[in-house]
Amino acid sequence: MNIAILGFGTIGSGVYEIIEHATTPETKALHVTHILIRKGKPKTLPYMCDDIETILNDPALDVVVETMGGLEPAHTYILQALQAGKHVVTANKAVVAAYVKEFHECASENDVNFYYEASTGGGIPWIQGLEKALRIDQVNRIHGIFNGTSNFILDHMQRYQATFDEVLKEAQHLGYAEADPSADIDGFDICNKLRISASIAYDYHVPDNFPVFGIRTITKEDVQYFKSLGMAVRLIAKTKRQEDTYSCVVEPILFKENQLEANTMDNYNLITLHGDTIGDLKFFGQGAGKLATANAVVQDILDILEGKAHRVLHFQKEMQYDTTLCNRDYIVRCDKSLRPMLHHLSYDSSTFDKYLHVKNVEVAHMHELMKEILKHDATAFMASIHDHREEL
């Protein structure tokens, strides 16, 4: 099987490395014949090129692997490859979240496959696990740690009593965080992964119109306060469905210290689905990293080679976003002068002076209130409290 790799960064080079150093009969059947690089970059390997047409017009090419990242030109190149009769495998969460319905339709029209296991959960076989569960069950709830960078930061802040800035610098030094960590710490990366997961679960292309709140403003003192309450904070993506309505949210959530999420360390991910008959299934492993993510890409390529079909998705269902599906308790830290903005809510007036414990508020409403609070206090922070009754 002949393969073209678009982009030769961390993931693209990882895919090349696994294929070039093949150790199993299956991987020895794979051959990289093209690597697309940016114009002007040196061609350090004989099959590097800077023209997508060279790849699209090669009749001997079977699979295009897109690892460029971003929306364009990735979106255009994926469509062109599918239209040219090439199977496509991608690790690009942003482009999948935005265009998954269009890609599936184009693949179907051209009798080829579009696979994207590596886009969500890195090396964890999350998407295939979700698709397998859907063969029998409706999956009405998904929640989990989808981002290794944010988990590394929160875990190390708690375990080592470190500041946010100290741990972020360590994460950048180790290669877990980018020079600009916004996508990870503000929840945008997790937002894309939740959209992909919910879209598969509901067979409906979920838009990005749900609340997202990250960890940019969390402090060492916040983490220690949560610890004094017997809780640990993690940045969580969550979705639930009730008939033809659904909700999604990305936000910091507090778990009791004996729960699995609270004990997910370093850059690991832990993702949970709930099916009608299977109950809770948890998927744990490396959610990012060069070879872990490249491994998921190569697994998709091997599925194509072996003719293993993935779940057929049409995204034809009609769903409505319902802000009333989720109510939670929150712990909020903000300037005292802004407390009146929360006084119409039910709250515990006996809570510690610096923090306000808000009770049973709609998630969407709480996020709107925090948007207003942040306009006046850019350091404010909130976290919801995990309610185990939601999992029953």
HELIX and SHEET records of a PDB file:
HELIX    1   1 THR A   10  GLU A   20  1                                  11    
HELIX    2   2 THR A   27  ALA A   29  5                                   3    
HELIX    3   3 ILE A   52  LEU A   56  1                                   5    
HELIX    4   4 ALA A   74  GLN A   83  1                                  10    
HELIX    5   5 LYS A   93  GLU A  109  1                                  17    
HELIX    6   6 GLU A  117  SER A  119  5                                   3    
HELIX    7   7 TRP A  126  LEU A  134  1                                   9    
HELIX    8   8 GLY A  148  TYR A  160  1                                  13    
HELIX    9   9 PHE A  164  HIS A  173  1                                  10    
HELIX   10  10 SER A  182  ILE A  185  1                                   4    
HELIX   11  11 PHE A  188  TYR A  202  1                                  15    
HELIX   12  12 LYS A  220  SER A  228  1                                   9    
HELIX   13  13 GLU A  261  ASN A  263  5                                   3    
HELIX   14  14 LYS A  290  LEU A  305  1                                  16    
HELIX   15  15 LYS A  336  LEU A  342  5                                   7    
HELIX   16  16 VAL A  363  HIS A  376  1                                  14    
HELIX   17  17 HIS A  388  GLU A  391  5                                   4    
SHEET    1   A 6 MET A  48  CYS A  49  0                                        
SHEET    2   A 6 HIS A  31  LEU A  36  1                                        
SHEET    3   A 6 ASN A   2  LEU A   6  1                                        
SHEET    4   A 6 VAL A  63  GLU A  66  1                                        
SHEET    5   A 6 HIS A  87  THR A  90  1                                        
SHEET    6   A 6 PHE A 114  TYR A 115  1                                        
SHEET    1   B 6 GLY A 279  GLN A 286  0                                        
SHEET    2   B 6 TYR A 268  GLY A 275 -1                                        
SHEET    3   B 6 VAL A 139  ILE A 145 -1                                        
SHEET    4   B 6 MET A 231  GLN A 242 -1                                        
SHEET    5   B 6 THR A 245  LYS A 256 -1                                        
SHEET    6   B 6 GLN A 320  TYR A 321  1                                        
SHEET    1   C 9 GLY A 279  GLN A 286  0                                        
SHEET    2   C 9 TYR A 268  GLY A 275 -1                                        
SHEET    3   C 9 VAL A 139  ILE A 145 -1                                        
SHEET    4   C 9 MET A 231  GLN A 242 -1                                        
SHEET    5   C 9 THR A 245  LYS A 256 -1                                        
SHEET    6   C 9 PHE A 381  ILE A 385  1                                        
SHEET    7   C 9 ASN A 327  ARG A 333 -1                                        
SHEET    8   C 9 LEU A 356  GLU A 362 -1                                        
SHEET    9   C 9 SER A 346  ASP A 348 -1                                        
END                                                                             
